[in-house]
Amino acid sequence: MRKLINLSFILILCLSCVSTKNTIQNIDDTAVLPKIVAGQFELVETATDLQYGYSEFYPINLGFSTYENSNNQNVNRFFNSFTGVNGEKVTYQLLETCCPFPSKHNKMGAGTLVLYEIYLDGKPSNKKIYINTFEKGKIMCPKGFIIKKSETSGN
């Protein structure tokens, strides 16, 4: 009986951590993965919304694959697709996994966001980007950065 009570308590605690309402505002299941050129996404648009990527409610939605390694590659492709406003090289570091939300794209029924800190030429930029590898959405360059021209595009 005690085990049943403990198990029930743990289950209630786990379920209370995940909201039953999805608060992510920019999910688009019809979105198409950008073209991949030379290890980066070929982005064609910069976001006009100041919240895009900078808010847990408007993350960069990179959930185009059911294979986790592919999603990790998409994170790398995303960060390789833009530079700082003065051409600085963008690097990133994982800060935390946060912000659980309901998701049909995970066997557990929930997904989480990953928060990355952005560095420009190796120096902290005070910018943090939220990434969602469970859901799809339009992939754009976040405001405050410049789309990197791909090596094979001739631009």
N, C-alpha and C positions, 0 to 999 in steps of 0.2 A: 504493500500500500504506500509506504514511504517513497519507494522508487517512482510510483505513478504520480505522486504529488510533485516530486522533484522534476520529473520529466515534463509535467504540465506547466510548471513554473518556468522552466527553461524555454519551452515552446512559446509561451505567452511573451516572455522577454524578447525572444528573437523576432517574433511577429510585430511587436510594438516598435521595433527599430525601422521597419519598412512601412512607409506611407502607403495607404491603399489607393491614393490618387497620384497619378504621375504629374509631377510639377514641371517637367521639362517641356518647354514651350516650342522648341524648333525641331521636333521629330518629324521626319518625312519619309515614309516607307517607300515612296516612289522615286526618291533621290537616286542619282546615278554616280557611281564612283568615278572621280576624275581620271583622265588619262594619266598613265604613269610613264614618265620619261626620265631616263638616267637616275633612277632611284628617288625621284621626287614626284609629287603630284603636279600636274600642269594646271595651276589655278588660273581662273579667268576673271575673277571678281574679288574685290576687297569689300568686306562687310561695312555697311553704313551704320549699323546698330552698335552702339558703344558697349552693349552687354555681350555681344557674340564672342564666345570663348572665355570671357572674363567673369561670367556669372554661372553659378550652378544651374540656373534656370534656362540658360542659353549656351550649353556646352558645344564643343566641336564634336559632332556625331559621326564617328568613324566605324560604326558597326556593320561593315559590309561583308564580313566573313564569319563563318561558323568555326573557323580554326583560330585558336588563340594566337599562335605564332604569326599568322597573317595580320591579325589586328595589331600586334606589336610592330610589325613592319609598316603598317599604315600610319601608326603614330610617328615613326621615323620619317616616312615619306612626307607626312604633313609638315613636320618641323623643318625638313629640308627644302620646303617649297617657298619660303619667304626669308627676307633679311630685315635687319633694322633699317630705319629710314635713311641712314647714311651708308647703307651697304654692309653693315656689320654682320658677321657670321652669327647665326642663331644656334645656340645649344640649349639643352634643357636637362632638368634634374627632377626626378619624381619626389614630390613632397609627401603626399598621402593619398590614400584611397578613402573616399568619403561619399556622403550624400546618397544613401540607398534609395532606390525607386522601383516600382513594379515593372517587370519586363517579361514579355512573352518569348524573348529570344535567349532565355537562360533556363536551364532545367530546374533551377531553384525558384524560379518565378520572380526573381529580383535582380537588378543590376546595380552597379556602383560607378561613380565617376572617379577619375584619377586627376589629381591636381599636380601640375608641373610648374616649376619655377623656370623662368626664361633668363638666359644669359646672352649678352651681346659682346662678341669678341672676348668671351671668357669672364666678363664682369657682370654682376647682378644688375638686372634692369628694373627691379621692383614690379615686374609684371608676372602674373600667374595665369595659366590657361587650364580650363577644365576640359577634359576629354572623356567622351562616352564611347566605349567600344562595343556596346550592346545594340544601340539603335542607329538608324540611318538618318542623314540630314544633308542639306546642301553644304558642301565644303568650300569655304572661302578663306581668304587671307584676313586675319583679324585686323581691326583698325589699329593704327600705330605701327604697322609693318608694311613692307613693300614686297610684292610678288617677285620671286627670283625668276629670272629668265632661264629657261632650261637650255642646256648646252647644245642640244640638237635642234632647237627651234629656230636658230639663227637670229634671235633677238638680242 
